[in-house]
Amino acid sequence: MTEIKQPYESLLVWQRADTFVVSAYKATKLFPREELYGIVSQLRRAALSVPLNIIEGRARAGPKEYRRFLYISRGSLTECAYLLDISCRLGYLSTEDFQNLESQRQEVSYLLQRLLDSLQ
């Protein structure tokens, strides 16, 4: 593992969200070309929004703003849940890939909720 360079990199939720993004990008490489500007683009943007909002919220002045960005991350994770589900139902993701990505998504969601609870 590389040396931690930014404060947010020490957050377990950010680490897991980063892993989820990489997994989502890899999985969508195999989607049909006609979905490049549809599901592929939407899933990648939603997945990437999660760690980006954690980073931006952490850089803000106080816990109220931080929580606001964490709620945005949570919304993006919920969007990912549907996009993963529809991708599986359309046959773009295998059941195994879906289960792997959904497991990662649920872990990030759990950790995000724990972080939100700690900021109350």
C-alpha positions in Angstrom: 0.0 0.0 0.0 1.2 3.5 -0.7 2.0 6.1 1.9 -1.0 8.2 3.0 -0.7 11.6 1.5 -4.0 13.3 2.1 -6.0 13.4 5.4 -9.1 11.8 3.8 -7.1 8.7 2.8 -7.0 7.6 6.4 -10.8 7.2 6.5 -11.9 3.6 6.0 -15.1 4.8 4.3 -13.1 6.7 1.7 -10.8 3.7 1.2 -13.8 1.4 0.6 -15.5 3.9 -1.6 -12.3 4.3 -3.7 -12.2 0.5 -4.1 -15.9 0.5 -5.2 -15.2 3.1 -7.9 -12.3 1.0 -9.3 -14.5 -2.1 -9.3 -17.4 -0.2 -11.0 -15.1 1.1 -13.7 -13.7 -2.3 -14.4 -17.1 -4.0 -14.5 -18.5 -1.4 -16.9 -15.7 -1.9 -19.4 -17.6 -5.0 -20.6 -20.9 -3.3 -21.1 -22.3 -2.9 -24.6 -21.0 0.0 -26.5 -24.5 1.5 -26.9 -24.6 1.9 -23.1 -21.4 4.1 -23.0 -23.5 7.3 -22.6 -26.3 5.6 -20.7 -25.8 3.2 -17.8 -22.0 3.2 -18.0 -21.7 6.9 -17.7 -24.3 7.2 -15.0 -22.9 4.4 -12.9 -19.4 5.7 -13.1 -20.5 9.2 -12.2 -22.6 8.0 -9.3 -19.8 5.8 -7.9 -17.2 8.5 -8.3 -19.4 11.0 -6.6 -19.2 9.0 -3.3 -15.5 9.4 -2.5 -15.4 12.9 -4.1 -18.1 14.1 -1.8 -16.4 12.6 1.2 -13.2 14.5 0.2 -15.0 17.8 -0.4 -17.0 17.5 2.9 -13.9 16.7 4.9 -12.3 19.9 3.5 -15.2 22.1 4.6 -15.3 24.3 7.7 -17.5 22.4 10.0 -19.5 19.2 10.8 -22.8 20.6 9.5 -21.3 21.1 6.0 -19.4 17.8 6.2 -22.7 16.0 7.0 -24.3 17.6 4.0 -21.7 16.2 1.6 -21.9 12.8 3.3 -25.6 12.8 2.6 -24.9 13.5 -1.0 -22.5 10.5 -1.0 -25.3 8.4 0.5 -27.7 9.5 -2.3 -25.1 8.6 -4.9 -24.8 5.1 -3.3 -28.5 4.6 -3.5 -28.4 5.6 -7.2 -25.7 3.0 -7.7 -27.9 0.3 -6.1 -30.5 0.8 -8.8 -28.0 1.0 -11.6 -26.3 -2.2 -10.5 -29.7 -3.9 -10.3 -30.8 -2.9 -13.7 -27.4 -3.8 -15.2 -27.8 -7.3 -13.8 -31.4 -7.7 -15.0 -30.3 -6.5 -18.5 -27.5 -9.1 -18.5 -24.7 -6.6 -18.5 -23.4 -7.8 -15.2 -23.1 -11.5 -14.2 -24.7 -12.5 -10.9 -21.3 -12.9 -9.4 -20.1 -9.4 -10.5 -23.4 -7.9 -9.3 -23.1 -9.6 -5.9 -19.5 -8.4 -5.5 -20.3 -4.8 -6.4 -23.4 -4.8 -4.3 -21.5 -6.1 -1.3 -18.9 -3.4 -1.7 -21.7 -0.8 -2.1 -23.4 -2.0 1.1 -20.2 -1.9 3.0 -19.6 1.7 2.0 -23.2 2.6 2.9 -22.7 1.1 6.3 -19.4 2.9 7.0 -20.9 6.1 5.7 -23.9 5.8 8.0 -21.5 5.2 11.0 -19.5 8.3 10.1 -22.8 10.3 9.9 -23.9 9.0 13.2 -20.5 10.0 14.8 -21.0 13.6 13.6 -24.4 14.0 15.3 
